[in-house]
Amino acid sequence: MKINVKAPAKINLSLDALYKRKDNYHELEMVMTTIDLADRLQLVLLEKDCIKLDVKAHFIPDDKRNLVYQAAALLKERFQIKQGVAISLDKSIPVAAGLAGGSSDAAAALKGLNQLWDLNLSLEELADLGAELGSDIPFCLYGGTALATGRGEIIEPLPMMPNCWIVLAKPSISVSTPGVYRDLKVSEVTHPNTKGMVQAIQEGSFEGICDNIGNVLETVTLVKHPEVKRIKEKMLEFGADTALMSGSGPTVFALVKQYSRAKRVYNGLRGFCEEVYLVRPWQEQR
C-alpha cells in the first residue's frame, strides 16, 4: 500500500506574544494561513517493524532528529503498531524559514500514517498527538486559515483567506526561534490587532487583512538581521500592498492583490535574494 500526502507551508498574518507563561513558553495569539508551496511525502507500508526515512534534500536529518520520523515513532509506540513504513520526503519549502516546513511534514506524516495503519483517529486526536512534538503541528493538521492560541496548539478554524498573490523571499541566513523569543520584550512592543485580523478574514476583506497585519517578533529579528528589514522595505517599494516577516523569520512575505504587481515584486526581489517564490493561498478544503 502506498499513500501520497502534501505538506503545505504556512505564513503568519498576525503573531502576538501576550506574556511569558510559567512553563517558559509565551502565551500566543496567531492568525495563520497555509499557502500553495508544499513538500510531498510518499508513505509505503512495510511488513517489517521499522521506520525508513529518505529525505531528498541536503542538510536535513533522516533519523530520530527529524519530526517526520518522530511522528511515525510516536504512533508506533502509542498504538503498538507492528508494521513498518518507508517514507520519502521531497522538500520544496525552505528550511528554517519561519514557514513551518518541518511541522507541516510531521502533520502530513500523521495524516498519512493514520490511513496507512488504519488507526481511524479524528483530526482532533491527531492534533493532540502532534502537539506533543511541536506547537505548529496542530495548525498544520487543520490547514486553511485559523486562529491559534496557547503555545499555538489551540486551533479555531476561520474562513479561507481571500484570493490574492503572495511573494516569499528568504535570505540565506538562519534565525534561532528560541533566541528570538528570549530577546522579545513583551511589555515594550506594539501588539497587533488580532481581533481586527479575525474580523477581516471573516468578512473576506483583503484591505482589512492588510490594515491589521503584524508580528511582534519583527522587533527582534529585524534589528539583529538588517537584511530581513531590507527585503521588507524592498517589497513595499516594488508595489506590495503589505509585507511582513513570517514566524521568527527570516522569510518575509508580501500580499499583493493584482498579478502584474505581484510579478513586479517577485522580479525585483530576485536581484536581492536567491530564494523567491510567487504563490497563492492554499485553496484545498479541510
C-alpha positions as CSV (number, residue, x, y, z in Angstrom):
1,M,0.0,0.0,0.0
2,K,1.2,3.5,-1.0
3,I,-0.1,6.9,0.1
4,N,0.9,10.4,-1.2
5,V,0.4,13.4,1.1
6,K,1.1,17.2,0.5
7,A,2.5,19.3,3.3
8,P,1.9,23.0,2.6
9,A,3.8,25.9,4.2
10,K,2.2,28.5,6.4
11,I,2.6,32.2,6.9
12,N,1.6,34.3,10.0
13,L,-0.8,37.1,9.1
14,S,-0.7,38.1,12.7
15,L,1.7,37.0,15.5
16,D,1.3,38.3,19.1
17,A,3.0,37.2,22.3
18,L,0.9,38.3,25.3
19,Y,3.1,37.2,28.2
20,K,5.6,34.7,29.4
21,R,4.0,31.6,31.0
22,K,5.2,29.6,34.0
23,D,6.3,26.8,31.6
24,N,8.6,29.3,29.9
25,Y,6.6,29.4,26.7
26,H,4.9,32.6,25.6
27,E,1.1,32.8,25.5
28,L,0.5,33.4,21.8
29,E,-2.3,34.7,19.6
30,M,-1.6,34.0,15.9
31,V,-3.6,34.1,12.7
32,M,-2.0,31.7,10.2
33,T,-2.9,30.5,6.7
34,T,-1.5,27.8,4.5
35,I,0.0,28.7,1.1
36,D,0.4,26.9,-2.2
37,L,4.1,25.9,-1.6
38,A,4.3,22.3,-0.4
39,D,6.6,19.4,0.4
40,R,5.5,16.0,-0.7
41,L,5.6,12.7,1.2
42,Q,5.1,9.2,-0.1
43,L,4.4,6.5,2.5
44,V,4.8,2.8,1.7
45,L,3.6,0.1,4.1
46,L,6.3,-2.3,5.2
47,E,5.6,-5.7,6.9
48,K,8.9,-5.4,8.7
49,D,8.6,-3.4,12.0
50,C,10.8,-0.4,11.2
51,I,10.8,3.2,10.1
52,K,12.8,4.2,7.0
53,L,13.0,7.8,6.1
54,D,14.6,9.1,2.8
55,V,14.9,12.9,2.6
56,K,15.5,14.3,-0.9
57,A,17.4,17.4,0.4
58,H,20.7,18.3,1.8
59,F,21.4,19.2,5.4
60,I,18.1,17.6,6.7
61,P,18.4,14.6,9.0
62,D,16.8,11.3,8.1
63,D,16.8,9.8,11.6
64,K,15.3,10.4,15.0
65,R,16.1,14.1,14.8
66,N,13.5,14.6,12.0
67,L,9.9,15.4,13.1
68,V,8.6,13.0,10.4
69,Y,10.5,10.2,12.0
70,Q,9.3,11.3,15.5
71,A,5.7,11.4,14.3
72,A,5.9,7.8,13.0
73,A,7.7,6.6,16.2
74,L,5.1,8.2,18.4
75,L,2.2,6.5,16.6
76,K,4.0,3.1,16.6
77,E,4.6,3.3,20.3
78,R,1.2,4.8,21.3
79,F,-0.8,2.2,19.3
80,Q,1.6,-0.8,19.4
81,I,1.9,-0.8,15.6
82,K,3.9,-3.9,14.5
83,Q,4.0,-2.9,10.8
84,G,6.6,-0.6,9.4
85,V,6.8,2.3,6.9
86,A,9.1,3.7,4.3
87,I,8.7,7.5,4.0
88,S,10.1,9.5,1.1
89,L,10.2,13.3,1.7
90,D,10.6,15.6,-1.2
91,K,11.3,19.2,0.0
92,S,10.2,22.4,-1.7
93,I,9.6,24.6,1.4
94,P,12.8,26.4,2.5
95,V,14.3,25.0,5.7
96,A,14.4,27.0,9.0
97,A,12.5,29.8,7.3
98,G,9.6,30.6,9.6
99,L,7.2,28.7,7.2
100,A,6.6,25.6,9.4
101,G,8.1,23.2,6.9
102,G,9.2,20.6,9.4
103,S,5.9,20.9,11.3
104,S,3.9,20.5,8.1
105,D,5.9,17.5,7.1
106,A,5.1,15.9,10.5
107,A,1.4,16.7,10.2
108,A,1.3,15.2,6.7
109,A,3.1,12.1,8.1
110,L,0.5,11.8,10.9
111,K,-2.4,12.1,8.4
112,G,-0.8,9.6,6.0
113,L,0.1,7.0,8.7
114,N,-3.4,7.3,10.2
115,Q,-4.7,6.0,6.9
116,L,-1.8,3.6,6.2
117,W,-2.1,1.8,9.6
118,D,-5.9,2.0,9.8
119,L,-5.9,3.9,13.1
120,N,-9.1,5.8,12.4
121,L,-8.1,8.8,14.6
122,S,-10.0,12.0,14.3
123,L,-8.4,15.3,13.3
124,E,-8.7,16.4,17.0
125,E,-6.9,13.2,18.2
126,L,-4.1,13.7,15.6
127,A,-3.8,17.4,16.7
128,D,-3.4,16.3,20.4
129,L,-0.6,13.9,19.3
130,G,1.0,16.4,17.1
131,A,1.1,19.0,20.0
132,E,3.4,16.6,21.8
133,L,6.0,17.0,19.1
134,G,5.7,20.7,18.2
135,S,3.4,23.7,18.7
136,D,2.8,24.4,15.0
137,I,1.8,20.8,14.1
138,P,-1.9,21.1,15.2
139,F,-2.4,24.1,12.9
140,C,-0.7,22.2,10.1
141,L,-3.1,19.3,10.5
142,Y,-6.1,21.6,10.3
143,G,-4.7,23.7,7.5
144,G,-6.6,26.6,5.8
145,T,-6.8,29.8,7.9
146,A,-7.1,29.7,11.7
147,L,-6.6,31.5,15.0
148,A,-4.0,29.7,17.1
149,T,-3.7,30.4,20.8
150,G,-1.9,28.9,23.9
151,R,1.5,27.8,22.7
152,G,0.0,27.7,19.2
153,E,-1.7,24.3,19.7
154,I,-5.3,25.6,20.4
155,I,-6.9,26.0,16.9
156,E,-10.0,27.9,15.9
157,P,-10.7,27.4,12.2
158,L,-11.5,30.6,10.2
159,P,-12.9,31.1,6.6
160,M,-10.5,30.8,3.7
161,M,-8.3,33.8,3.1
162,P,-9.5,36.0,0.1
163,N,-7.7,35.3,-3.2
164,C,-4.5,37.2,-3.7
165,W,-0.9,36.7,-4.6
166,I,1.9,36.0,-2.1
167,V,5.6,36.7,-2.7
168,L,8.0,35.0,-0.4
169,A,11.7,35.9,0.0
170,K,14.1,34.1,2.2
171,P,17.6,35.5,2.8
172,S,20.4,33.0,3.2
173,I,20.7,33.3,7.0
174,S,19.4,31.2,9.9
175,V,17.4,32.5,12.8
176,S,17.1,30.8,16.2
177,T,13.4,30.8,17.2
178,P,14.1,30.2,20.9
179,G,16.7,33.0,20.7
180,V,14.2,35.4,19.2
181,Y,11.6,34.7,21.9
182,R,14.2,35.0,24.6
183,D,15.1,38.5,23.4
184,L,11.5,39.6,22.9
185,K,10.4,42.4,25.3
186,V,6.6,41.8,25.5
187,S,5.9,44.9,27.6
188,E,7.7,47.2,25.1
189,V,6.2,46.2,21.8
190,T,3.2,47.4,19.9
191,H,0.8,44.5,19.8
192,P,-1.1,43.6,16.6
193,N,-4.9,43.8,16.5
194,T,-5.7,40.1,16.4
195,K,-9.5,40.7,16.7
196,G,-9.3,43.1,13.8
197,M,-7.5,40.5,11.7
198,V,-10.0,37.8,12.6
199,Q,-12.9,40.1,11.6
200,A,-11.2,41.0,8.3
201,I,-10.9,37.3,7.4
202,Q,-14.5,36.6,8.5
203,E,-15.6,39.5,6.2
204,G,-13.3,38.4,3.3
205,S,-11.7,41.8,3.3
206,F,-8.2,41.9,1.7
207,E,-7.9,45.6,2.7
208,G,-8.8,44.7,6.3
209,I,-6.1,42.0,6.4
210,C,-3.5,44.4,5.1
211,D,-4.6,47.0,7.7
212,N,-4.3,44.6,10.7
213,I,-1.1,42.6,9.7
214,G,1.6,42.5,12.4
215,N,4.3,40.3,14.0
216,V,5.9,41.2,17.4
217,L,8.9,39.1,16.6
218,E,10.0,41.6,13.9
219,T,11.1,43.8,16.8
220,V,13.9,41.3,17.5
221,T,14.8,39.7,14.1
222,L,14.7,43.0,12.0
223,V,17.1,44.6,14.5
224,K,19.5,41.6,14.6
225,H,19.3,41.0,10.8
226,P,19.1,44.2,8.8
227,E,18.9,42.2,5.5
228,V,15.4,41.0,6.6
229,K,14.3,44.6,7.1
230,R,15.8,45.5,3.8
231,I,13.7,42.8,2.0
232,K,10.5,44.0,3.6
233,E,11.3,47.6,2.6
234,K,12.0,46.5,-1.0
235,M,8.8,44.6,-1.2
236,L,6.8,47.7,-0.3
237,E,9.0,49.8,-2.7
238,F,8.2,47.4,-5.6
239,G,4.5,47.7,-5.0
240,A,3.3,45.2,-2.4
241,D,0.0,46.0,-0.7
242,T,1.6,44.9,2.6
243,A,4.7,42.9,3.8
244,L,5.5,41.1,7.0
245,M,8.0,38.6,8.4
246,S,6.6,35.1,8.9
247,G,7.1,33.5,12.3
248,S,10.6,34.3,13.8
249,G,11.9,34.7,10.2
250,P,13.9,35.1,8.2
251,T,11.3,34.7,5.4
252,V,9.3,37.8,4.5
253,F,6.1,37.7,2.5
254,A,4.2,40.3,0.5
255,L,0.5,40.2,-0.1
256,V,-0.5,41.6,-3.5
257,K,-4.0,41.9,-5.0
258,Q,-3.0,42.2,-8.6
259,Y,-0.9,39.6,-10.5
260,S,1.0,42.2,-12.6
261,R,2.2,44.0,-9.4
262,A,3.0,40.7,-7.7
263,K,5.1,39.7,-10.7
264,R,6.9,43.1,-10.4
265,V,7.6,42.5,-6.7
266,Y,8.8,38.9,-7.5
267,N,11.1,40.0,-10.3
268,G,12.5,42.9,-8.2
269,L,13.4,40.7,-5.3
270,R,15.2,38.2,-7.3
271,G,18.1,40.7,-7.5
272,F,18.4,40.7,-3.7
273,C,17.5,37.1,-2.8
274,E,18.2,33.6,-4.1
275,E,15.0,32.0,-2.7
276,V,12.0,33.9,-4.0
277,Y,8.6,32.3,-4.6
278,L,5.3,33.6,-6.1
279,V,2.4,31.6,-4.7
280,R,-1.3,31.8,-3.8
281,P,-3.3,31.0,-0.6
282,W,-3.9,27.2,-0.3
283,Q,-7.4,26.6,-1.6
284,E,-7.8,22.9,-0.7
285,Q,-10.8,22.4,1.6
286,R,-10.3,20.8,5.1
